[in-house]
Amino acid sequence: MNANNPQPRPGMFTGPDGRSLVITFALVSSLFLLWGVCNGMIDTMDKHFQTELGLSKAQSAWVQFAHYLGYF
């Protein structure tokens, strides 16, 4: 690289080979958003499970435990 002919700097969403990674970034970001929304709904769903299925607090705790055990 010399001062007369500077090479363009790669963009934030450009791979080493010059390909655009915008779509990949958007897909991964939307999956994290979807994961966060679904994870936030577990408490609301748990209360509805208690009501509809007649679960006790202990049984309801097992439902949440099973949900988080899935991450392991």
Number of C-alpha atoms within 10 A of each C-alpha: 7 6 6 6 7 8 9 7 7 12 10 9 14 13 12 8 7 10 10 14 13 12 10 11 12 10 11 11 12 12 12 11 12 12 12 11 11 11 12 11 11 15 12 9 13 17 13 14 16 16 11 9 9 11 16 12 12 8 13 18 14 13 18 14 11 11 13 12 10 7 6 5
